[in-house]
Amino acid sequence: MARRKLVVGNWKMHGVAADIADIQAIAAAAAQYPAVESGLCLPATLIERAVRAVPGFPIGAEDVHFADKGAYTGCVSAAMLRDAGATMTIVGHSERREAQHEKDEDVRAKAEAALAAGLLTILCVGESLLVREGGDAISTVEKQLDASVPRDSGPARLAIAYEPIWAIGTGRTPTIDDIAEMHAALRQRLQAAYGDAGQNIRILYGGSVKPGNASEIFSVMDVDGALVGGASLKAADFVPIIEAAALKA
């Protein structure tokens, strides 16, 4: 069975109440492409308001804590996200791995907590420019994936996002051959970890995905969608990416 395309926006540290109108515009337009599963991962301050504004459209978080509750000032648990109406979350984004010094074991714990709470969990992996230029991109990302994927939870609601760090927000992207090679390697590792179930896990590409390059990227085998940053902030940019995915569905 073909994997349903998944296109998710990551708003990062953008978005206030005035931006609810953009979320409504995105949700309304995305409804025209039911073959694609789409959604937005928003700052925690917007989640509940967005859920109320666009009922039925998937809204998620940009991170989650591994604990159910406790003395973790400033953190948000999976139960809290569910209570706010979120249905998905990102874990292990490179901006958190680097700036917040998150390790693979932290990412795995977060993924397990999110999956246990029933959240669609998008687990990010990716290499730096130094690693890419050194010829170690495949082996580095494989090791990162192996150490980050949850073992205590089933993979049914797990997705992987390959985001080359050097391409995020820079306008640069790997070649189509580079993307194909990395996604094929990730598929093999997922099958090694989960057996036949690893064939059903969606692998997204992220890193300067735009309306102008989305169609070509979605044509690559084992690219099952996209995790989109800046281009997800406005319907005029994000909806054409969803449309491109629908044409490849």
N, C-alpha and C positions, 0 to 999 in steps of 0.2 A: 504494500500500500504506500502511495506517495505521502511524504511528510507535508503537512500543511505549512505554508509559508508563515513566518512570524516576523513582524516588523514593529519594533518598540522604540519609542523615543526616550532619551535620557536627558532631562532638562538641566541636570547638575544644579549649580546654585543660581538658578534663574526662576522667576515666577513669584508674583504677588496676586492679590485678589483681582486686580485689573486685568490679569491675563486669563481669567476664567473664560472670557469670550473667545480667545484663541483655542482653548481646550474644547469648547463647544463646537467651534467651526471644524476642528480636526475630527471630532467624534461624528459629526453629521456627515462629513465627506467620506470618512472611512466606512460608514455603513453601506456605501455603494459598492463595496468590494468584499462581500461576505466570504469569498474563497480565501482571504488573507486574515489571519489573526493579528490584530494590531492593538496597540495600547501605549500609554505614557507612564513613565516612572518619574515621579515629581518629588520636589522637596517635601519633607514631612508636614510642613505647615500648610500645604495646599491639598493634601490627599483627601481629607474628609469633605472639604468644600467642592473639590472636583467630582467626587463620587456622587454628591447630591446634584451637581449641575448636569452630569452626563450619565444618568442611570443606565446600567447595562454595558457601558463602554469600559474596558479594562483599565484600571488605574493601579499603579504600583509605587513602590518605594525605591530609593536609590541605594539603600543599604539596610541591614538589619543586624541586631545583636544576637549573639549565640545563646544567651540565657533567657529563660522565661520571664524572670523578674529579678530585682536585687539592687544592690548599691552600685549602680552604673550611671553616674550622673551624665545627663545629656544623651543617653542612648535610647533606642526604641526597639522593643522586642517584636517577634513575629506575631504574638497574640495582640499586641497593641495595634499593629498594622492591620490585622484582620478586623479588629474592633472599629478601626477607622474606615473600613470598607475596601482596603487594598486587596488585590488578588494576585499580585506578583511582586518580586523584588530582584534587584541586581545585587550580586556579591562579587567581591574580588576585583572591582574595577582598578585599572592600573593607577589611577589618580589616588585611590585609597591605599593600594599596595605601596606606592612610593611615598606620598605625603604623610600617610598615617602609619606607615611601617607595618602594614598587615602582612603576615606570613601565610604560606600555603595552609598550615594547620588552622589558622584563624578563619580562613576562607572556607575550609571544609566544615568547621564547626557551625559557621553561619548558614551554609547551605543545608546542612542536616536539620538545623532548627527551622529554617524556612520551609523545607519540604515536609517536615513533621507537622507543620501548621497548615499544610495544604496550599501553600503559595507556589505559583509558577516561579521557578528560580533560575535566573540567568547568570551563569558563572563565567566570569571573564578570565581570559588568559591572553598573553601576548609578549612579544620581545622588544627590547630596546634597539635603537639604531646601531649601537656598538655591537650587539650580539648579531644582528642581521648582517652587518658588513663583515663580521668575523666568520661567517659561514655556519654559525651554530643555532640558527633560528629554530629549525625543526626539533632538534634534540632538546633545546632549552624549553620550548613550549610543551613538548611531550612530558618532560619531567614535571613541569608546573601543573599540567592537567592531572597527571597520575597522583600528585601529592594533594591536590585540591578537591577532587571529586568525592562526594560522600560515599561511604561504604555501608552505613547503617540505615540508609533510606533507599527505597526503590527509585529508579530513574524516570518514572512515568511523567513527572512534572518538572524535569530538569532540562534546561537548554544550555548550550555552551556558546559563548561569544568570543570569537578570535578577533582581538583588537591589537594590531601592531602599534606599540606605544608611539613610535615615531610618526605615525600617520594621523593620530587623534588631533583634530582641530588645526592641522597644518596645511590641508589641501593636497597633501601627498598621499598616494596609495601604492601598495605593492602592485606588481604586474599581475595580470590575470593568471599567468602560469604560477606565480608565487602563491597566490590565494588558493588555487586548485591544489597545489602540492601540500600546503599546510592543512587544508580542510580534509584531504584524503588521509593525512597522517593522524589527525585528530579522530577521524572516524575509526581508524584501526585501533587506536588506544581505547576508545569507548567500547568497542566490541571486545577488546581484551579484558576490560573491567567488568562489563555487564553481559557478555555473551550476546545472544540474538537481540536482546533488548537494546543494546547499544546502537543497533541499526535504526531505531526509532527516535533517538535523541536528535533534536534539531541543533544544527551548528550555524550560528549567525556570523556574519562579517560586520565589523565595525571599524571605523577609522576614515573620516572624511567621506562618508557616503552622501551623495548629492543626487538631485534629479538627473543630472547629466551623465552620471556613471552607474546608476543603480541597475539599469537593464542589463548592462554587460556583466556586472558582478553577479546578478541573480541567474545568469546563464551558466555559471560554473557549477559543475557537479558537486554535491554536498554543501552548497551554500543554500541554506534553508530559510534565509531571511536576513535581517539587519538590525543592529543596535545603532541607533542614529543619535548623534549629539546635536550640534548647533542647527542642523537642518530640520530638527523636529519642533522648533519653537514656534513656527508659523505654518498654518495650513498650506499656504502657497508653495512652501518648500517640501513639507512632509508628505502631503497627499500624493504628489507625483511619484514618490518612492513606493508608497503602498500600491499605487496603480501599476507600477513596473513589476512589483512582486505578483500582482494578480495576473498579469499577462504571462507569467512563467508558471502559474499554479497548475 
